[in-house]
Amino acid sequence: MSAPAPASPAPSSRLVSLDALRGFDMFWILGGDALVYALAKAWKTPPLRFLAMELDHADWAGFRAYHLIFPLFVFMAGASMAFALNRIIAERGRGAAVKRVLVRSAILFLIALFYSGGFTLEWPDMRLLGVVNRIALAYAGAGLLYIYLRPRGLAIAAVAILAGYWALMTFVPIRDIALDKEAMIARFGPKPTLEQVQRAYEATTARVTGRYEPGLNVSNHFDFEHLPGRKYDVYWDPEGILSTIPAVATCLLGVLAGLLLRRTDLTDMKKVQWLVIGGVLSLALGFAWGVQFPIVKKIWTSSFVLVAGGWSALLLAAFFYLIDVRQWRWWCPAFVWIGMNPITLYVIKGNLIMFPRQAQRFVGGSVKAFFDAHVTTGFGDVMIATVSIGLVILLAWFLHSRKIFLRV
């Protein structure tokens, strides 16, 4: 006789798996990647070299594990939204939900400006768009759609965004010039001026369509023409204007996953099964689409959204099954602490505390030299990376214990 299926949690309950997965995601940019790099340097085994490669960006097209960190966070913002906003709408109405979305998005955007240097930099050296800026804008777009559309409408909106972005990138003609740093250096010398590039751009009369190379695509050209301030890649920004639009679809995929987890008419195992099915289908569609519309994180192509969304759904299925269905939680408290304060820790790491530098005060210098000499060359760096991530976890625990939270 089979055991009864686990009961579904109440829709208003907080799923620990959401916080744990968000923390697992942030772990890699708060020091987990540095630990893998150090291990691969100390012990040059094929598995460690493979992990180190996966935790580095591809030059342009392609998908590696590190490419999942950013879209997974956006996906998780959408999944959490399905719980938080639904409760606000039920208790205080749509107006309060709209206010929450706009206020939180504005706060995140201001935090992003601060993270990038804020108003300490003179115009036009301020960067207006970046990682946290994109999270804020994607959260705002998906949040407003969630408030006013039913699940079917949200799915249609996601499809429309991905199809519309593909059509825009594929059929709109652009000047046949690559706004790429290396290309401009080859053309004008080691220090090309913006005026030189602008004149070359305006002098180009030939038009092309369906191009997706670095600096030679609709998104990058749109940034060059319309995005003011400092751009991360000199002439365009990987978190630019047009490429933020499909990030809203990434957040909507998370919303749909969150709505699935909220359902009370499905058992937990059915939810896991549907997340796995959805993830596999999304991966298949994304890789198939990528044959024509390459998988490129820096312009957030529609195929990239589907591949990242597929992996995000599979990870959510695994975390939900282990943590909320099986109740195996002994391994995830540190991830939960980080996941309850991801933005706070990200900003602190980038502006206030250089954790690796602090770690060197404990295990750098002669201590590092001792480990390198008596264990293996490079093990000192492993210890520095380990202590660094330990300091992050310690701070996350402190914030969690004091109930200090800033999250999307």
C-alpha positions as CSV (number, residue, x, y, z in Angstrom):
1,M,0.0,0.0,0.0
2,S,1.5,3.3,-1.1
3,A,2.1,6.2,1.3
4,P,-0.2,9.1,1.0
5,A,1.1,12.1,-0.9
6,P,2.5,15.0,1.2
7,A,0.0,17.7,1.9
8,S,0.6,21.1,0.2
9,P,1.5,24.0,2.4
10,A,-1.0,26.8,2.9
11,P,-0.7,29.4,0.2
12,S,0.3,32.1,2.7
13,S,3.1,30.0,4.3
14,R,6.7,31.0,3.6
15,L,8.5,28.3,1.6
16,V,12.0,27.8,3.0
17,S,13.1,26.4,-0.3
18,L,12.6,29.9,-2.0
19,D,15.0,31.5,0.5
20,A,17.4,28.7,0.4
21,L,17.6,28.7,-3.4
22,R,18.0,32.5,-3.5
23,G,20.9,32.1,-0.9
24,F,22.4,29.3,-2.9
25,D,22.4,31.6,-6.0
26,M,24.0,34.5,-4.1
27,F,26.6,32.2,-2.5
28,W,28.5,31.9,-5.8
29,I,29.0,35.7,-6.2
30,L,29.7,36.3,-2.6
31,G,32.7,34.1,-2.6
32,G,31.7,30.5,-3.7
33,D,33.2,31.1,-7.1
34,A,36.5,32.3,-5.6
35,L,36.7,29.1,-3.6
36,V,36.3,26.9,-6.7
37,Y,38.9,28.9,-8.5
38,A,41.4,28.4,-5.6
39,L,40.7,24.7,-5.4
40,A,41.2,24.3,-9.2
41,K,44.5,26.2,-8.9
42,A,45.7,24.1,-6.0
43,W,44.6,20.7,-7.4
44,K,44.5,20.8,-11.2
45,T,42.1,17.8,-11.6
46,P,39.7,17.7,-14.6
47,P,36.6,18.0,-12.4
48,L,37.8,21.1,-10.6
49,R,39.1,22.6,-13.9
50,F,35.6,22.0,-15.4
51,L,33.9,23.6,-12.4
52,A,36.2,26.6,-12.6
53,M,35.4,27.0,-16.3
54,E,31.7,26.7,-15.7
55,L,32.0,29.5,-13.1
56,D,33.4,31.9,-15.7
57,H,31.6,33.8,-18.4
58,A,31.7,32.8,-22.0
59,D,33.1,35.5,-24.3
60,W,29.8,35.9,-26.0
61,A,27.4,33.2,-27.1
62,G,26.9,30.0,-25.1
63,F,25.7,29.0,-21.7
64,R,27.7,28.2,-18.6
65,A,26.7,27.7,-15.0
66,Y,27.8,31.2,-14.1
67,H,25.4,32.6,-16.6
68,L,22.5,31.3,-14.5
69,I,23.3,33.3,-11.4
70,F,21.7,36.6,-12.5
71,P,18.6,35.2,-14.3
72,L,18.0,32.8,-11.4
73,F,17.8,35.7,-9.0
74,V,15.3,37.5,-11.3
75,F,13.3,34.2,-11.6
76,M,13.3,33.9,-7.8
77,A,12.1,37.4,-7.4
78,G,9.1,36.5,-9.5
79,A,8.4,33.2,-7.6
80,S,8.5,35.1,-4.3
81,M,6.2,37.8,-5.8
82,A,3.4,35.2,-6.3
83,F,3.3,34.8,-2.5
84,A,3.9,38.3,-1.3
85,L,1.8,40.3,-3.7
86,N,-1.1,37.9,-3.6
87,R,-1.3,38.4,0.2
88,I,-1.3,42.2,-0.2
89,I,-4.0,42.1,-2.9
90,A,-6.2,39.9,-0.8
91,E,-5.8,42.0,2.4
92,R,-5.4,45.6,1.1
93,G,-6.3,45.6,-2.6
94,R,-4.6,46.2,-5.9
95,G,-3.7,49.8,-5.1
96,A,-1.6,48.8,-2.1
97,A,0.1,46.1,-4.3
98,V,0.9,48.7,-7.0
99,K,2.4,51.0,-4.4
100,R,4.5,48.2,-2.9
101,V,5.9,47.3,-6.3
102,L,6.7,50.8,-7.3
103,V,8.2,51.8,-4.0
104,R,10.4,48.6,-3.7
105,S,11.5,49.0,-7.3
106,A,12.5,52.7,-6.7
107,I,14.4,51.8,-3.6
108,L,16.3,49.0,-5.4
109,F,17.1,51.4,-8.3
110,L,18.5,54.0,-5.9
111,I,20.5,51.3,-4.2
112,A,21.8,50.3,-7.6
113,L,22.9,53.9,-8.3
114,F,24.7,53.9,-5.0
115,Y,26.4,50.6,-5.7
116,S,27.7,52.0,-9.0
117,G,29.2,55.1,-7.4
118,G,26.0,57.1,-7.1
119,F,26.2,60.9,-7.2
120,T,29.9,60.9,-6.1
121,L,30.8,60.7,-9.8
122,E,30.5,63.6,-12.2
123,W,28.1,63.3,-15.2
124,P,28.4,61.7,-17.6
125,D,30.5,59.1,-15.7
126,M,27.5,57.7,-13.8
127,R,26.2,54.3,-14.8
128,L,22.4,54.4,-15.0
129,L,21.8,50.7,-15.7
130,G,23.4,47.6,-14.1
131,V,22.6,44.3,-12.4
132,V,20.5,45.6,-9.5
133,N,18.9,48.2,-11.8
134,R,17.8,45.4,-14.0
135,I,16.4,43.5,-11.1
136,A,14.4,46.6,-10.0
137,L,13.0,47.2,-13.5
138,A,12.2,43.5,-14.1
139,Y,10.5,43.3,-10.7
140,A,8.4,46.5,-11.5
141,G,7.4,45.2,-15.0
142,A,6.4,41.7,-13.9
143,G,4.8,43.0,-10.7
144,L,2.5,45.4,-12.4
145,L,1.5,42.6,-14.9
146,Y,0.9,40.2,-12.1
147,I,-1.4,42.6,-10.3
148,Y,-3.7,43.1,-13.3
149,L,-3.4,39.8,-15.3
150,R,-4.6,36.2,-14.6
151,P,-2.1,33.4,-15.0
152,R,-3.1,32.8,-18.6
153,G,-2.5,36.4,-19.3
154,L,0.9,36.3,-17.6
155,A,1.9,33.3,-19.8
156,I,0.7,35.2,-22.9
157,A,2.6,38.3,-21.9
158,A,5.8,36.3,-21.4
159,V,5.5,34.7,-24.8
160,A,4.7,38.1,-26.4
161,I,7.8,39.7,-24.8
162,L,10.1,36.9,-26.0
163,A,8.6,36.8,-29.5
164,G,8.6,40.6,-29.8
165,Y,12.2,40.9,-28.7
166,W,13.2,38.3,-31.2
167,A,11.4,40.1,-34.0
168,L,13.0,43.4,-32.9
169,M,16.5,42.0,-32.8
170,T,16.0,40.0,-36.1
171,F,14.2,42.3,-38.5
172,V,15.0,45.9,-37.5
173,P,17.9,47.2,-39.7
174,I,21.0,48.6,-38.1
175,R,24.2,50.2,-39.4
176,D,26.8,47.7,-40.5
177,I,29.4,48.6,-37.9
178,A,30.5,46.7,-34.8
179,L,30.7,48.9,-31.7
180,D,33.2,46.7,-30.1
181,K,36.2,47.8,-28.0
182,E,38.7,45.6,-29.9
183,A,37.3,46.6,-33.3
184,M,37.5,50.3,-32.5
185,I,41.1,49.9,-31.2
186,A,42.1,48.1,-34.4
187,R,40.5,50.9,-36.4
188,F,41.6,54.0,-34.5
189,G,44.5,53.0,-32.3
190,P,44.9,52.2,-28.6
191,K,42.7,55.1,-27.3
192,P,39.9,55.8,-29.7
193,T,37.8,58.8,-28.7
194,L,34.0,58.8,-28.5
195,E,34.0,61.5,-31.2
196,Q,35.9,59.2,-33.6
197,V,33.6,56.3,-33.0
198,Q,30.5,58.6,-33.3
199,R,31.7,59.9,-36.7
200,A,32.5,56.4,-37.9
201,Y,29.0,55.3,-36.8
202,E,27.2,58.1,-38.5
203,A,29.3,57.7,-41.7
204,T,28.2,54.1,-42.0
205,T,25.3,54.0,-44.5
206,A,25.1,50.2,-45.2
207,R,22.4,48.4,-43.2
208,V,22.1,44.8,-42.0
209,T,19.5,42.7,-40.2
210,G,19.6,39.6,-38.1
211,R,23.1,40.2,-36.6
212,Y,23.8,39.2,-33.0
213,E,27.6,39.8,-32.7
214,P,29.2,42.0,-29.9
215,G,28.5,45.6,-30.8
216,L,26.6,44.6,-33.9
217,N,23.1,44.1,-32.9
218,V,20.0,46.1,-32.3
219,S,20.3,46.2,-28.5
220,N,23.9,47.4,-28.5
221,H,23.3,50.1,-31.2
222,F,20.2,51.3,-29.3
223,D,22.3,51.8,-26.2
224,F,24.9,53.7,-28.2
225,E,22.3,56.1,-29.5
226,H,20.0,56.4,-26.5
227,L,21.5,55.3,-23.2
228,P,23.1,58.3,-21.5
229,G,25.9,58.1,-18.9
230,R,28.7,55.6,-18.6
231,K,28.3,52.3,-20.3
232,Y,29.9,49.2,-18.9
233,D,31.3,48.1,-22.3
234,V,32.2,51.6,-23.4
235,Y,29.7,51.9,-26.3
236,W,26.9,49.8,-24.9
237,D,25.8,48.1,-21.7
238,P,25.2,44.4,-21.0
239,E,22.3,45.6,-18.8
240,G,21.1,48.1,-21.4
241,I,17.7,49.4,-22.3
242,L,16.2,46.9,-24.8
243,S,17.8,43.8,-23.2
244,T,16.0,44.7,-20.0
245,I,12.7,43.9,-21.7
246,P,13.2,40.1,-21.9
247,A,14.3,40.2,-18.3
248,V,10.7,41.0,-17.4
249,A,9.8,37.6,-19.1
250,T,12.4,35.9,-16.9
251,C,10.7,37.3,-13.9
252,L,7.3,36.2,-15.3
253,L,8.5,32.7,-15.6
254,G,9.3,32.8,-11.9
255,V,5.9,34.2,-11.2
256,L,4.3,31.2,-13.0
257,A,6.5,28.9,-11.0
258,G,5.4,30.6,-7.8
259,L,1.7,30.4,-8.8
260,L,2.2,26.6,-9.3
261,L,3.7,26.2,-5.8
262,R,0.8,28.2,-4.3
263,R,-1.9,25.9,-5.8
264,T,-3.8,23.9,-3.2
265,D,-5.4,21.5,-5.7
266,L,-2.1,19.8,-6.4
267,T,0.0,17.6,-4.2
268,D,3.6,18.6,-3.6
269,M,4.9,15.8,-5.8
270,K,2.7,16.9,-8.6
271,K,4.2,20.4,-8.2
272,V,7.7,18.9,-8.4
273,Q,6.7,17.0,-11.5
274,W,5.3,20.0,-13.3
275,L,8.3,22.1,-12.4
276,V,10.6,19.4,-13.9
277,I,8.4,19.0,-17.0
278,G,8.3,22.8,-17.5
279,G,12.1,23.1,-17.0
280,V,12.9,20.4,-19.5
281,L,10.5,21.9,-22.1
282,S,12.0,25.3,-21.5
283,L,15.5,24.0,-22.0
284,A,14.6,22.1,-25.2
285,L,12.8,25.2,-26.7
286,G,15.7,27.5,-25.6
287,F,18.4,25.4,-27.2
288,A,16.4,24.8,-30.3
289,W,15.7,28.6,-30.7
290,G,19.4,29.2,-30.0
291,V,20.3,27.7,-33.4
292,Q,18.8,30.8,-35.0
293,F,18.7,33.3,-32.1
294,P,22.0,32.6,-30.2
295,I,22.0,32.1,-26.4
296,V,23.7,35.4,-25.3
297,K,23.5,36.6,-21.8
298,K,24.9,40.1,-22.6
299,I,21.9,40.9,-24.8
300,W,19.5,38.6,-22.8
301,T,18.2,36.9,-25.9
302,S,14.9,35.0,-25.9
303,S,16.7,31.7,-26.2
304,F,18.8,32.7,-23.1
305,V,15.6,33.4,-21.2
306,L,14.2,30.0,-21.9
307,V,17.5,28.1,-21.1
308,A,18.0,30.0,-17.9
309,G,14.3,29.6,-17.0
310,G,14.5,25.9,-17.6
311,W,17.5,25.4,-15.3
312,S,15.9,27.7,-12.7
313,A,12.7,25.6,-12.7
314,L,14.7,22.4,-12.3
315,L,16.7,23.9,-9.4
316,L,13.5,25.1,-7.8
317,A,12.0,21.7,-8.1
318,A,15.0,20.1,-6.5
319,F,15.1,22.6,-3.6
320,F,11.4,22.4,-3.0
321,Y,11.5,18.6,-3.0
322,L,14.4,18.4,-0.6
323,I,13.5,21.2,1.8
324,D,9.7,21.6,1.8
325,V,8.6,18.1,0.8
326,R,11.2,15.8,2.4
327,Q,11.9,18.3,5.1
328,W,15.7,17.7,4.8
329,R,16.9,21.1,6.1
330,W,20.1,20.3,8.0
331,W,22.3,21.3,5.0
332,C,20.7,24.7,4.1
333,P,20.6,27.1,7.1
334,A,23.5,29.2,5.7
335,F,21.8,29.5,2.3
336,V,18.6,30.6,4.0
337,W,20.4,33.3,6.0
338,I,22.0,34.6,2.8
339,G,18.7,34.3,0.9
340,M,16.9,36.4,3.4
341,N,19.4,39.3,2.8
342,P,20.8,39.0,-0.7
343,I,20.7,42.7,-1.7
344,T,22.2,43.8,1.6
345,L,25.1,41.4,1.4
346,Y,25.7,42.2,-2.3
347,V,25.9,45.9,-1.6
348,I,28.1,45.4,1.5
349,K,30.4,43.2,-0.5
350,G,30.7,45.7,-3.3
351,N,31.0,48.9,-1.3
352,L,31.7,48.4,2.4
353,I,33.6,45.2,3.3
354,M,36.1,43.5,1.0
355,F,35.7,40.0,2.5
356,P,38.8,38.5,0.9
357,R,41.0,41.3,2.2
358,Q,39.6,40.8,5.7
359,A,40.2,37.0,5.4
360,Q,43.9,37.7,4.6
361,R,44.2,39.3,8.1
362,F,43.5,35.8,9.5
363,V,45.1,33.4,7.1
364,G,47.3,35.6,4.8
365,G,51.0,36.3,5.0
366,S,53.0,33.8,6.9
367,V,49.9,31.6,7.5
368,K,49.2,31.4,3.8
369,A,52.9,30.6,3.2
370,F,52.8,27.8,5.8
371,F,49.8,26.2,4.0
372,D,51.4,26.5,0.6
373,A,54.6,24.9,1.9
374,H,53.1,22.1,4.0
375,V,49.9,21.1,2.1
376,T,50.2,22.1,-1.5
377,T,51.0,25.2,-3.6
378,G,47.8,27.3,-3.7
379,F,46.2,25.9,-0.6
380,G,46.8,29.3,1.1
381,D,44.4,30.8,-1.4
382,V,41.9,28.0,-0.6
383,M,42.0,29.0,3.0
384,I,41.6,32.7,2.2
385,A,38.6,31.9,0.1
386,T,37.1,29.6,2.8
387,V,37.5,32.2,5.5
388,S,36.1,34.9,3.2
389,I,32.9,33.0,2.5
390,G,32.8,32.1,6.2
391,L,32.7,35.8,7.1
392,V,29.9,36.3,4.6
393,I,27.9,33.5,6.3
394,L,28.7,35.0,9.7
395,L,27.3,38.4,8.7
396,A,24.3,36.8,7.1
397,W,23.6,34.9,10.3
398,F,24.0,38.1,12.3
399,L,21.5,40.0,10.1
400,H,19.1,37.1,10.2
401,S,19.3,36.8,14.0
402,R,18.6,40.5,14.4
403,K,15.7,40.3,11.8
404,I,17.3,42.8,9.5
405,F,16.0,42.1,6.0
406,L,16.2,43.8,2.6
407,R,15.1,41.6,-0.2
408,V,12.9,41.5,-3.3
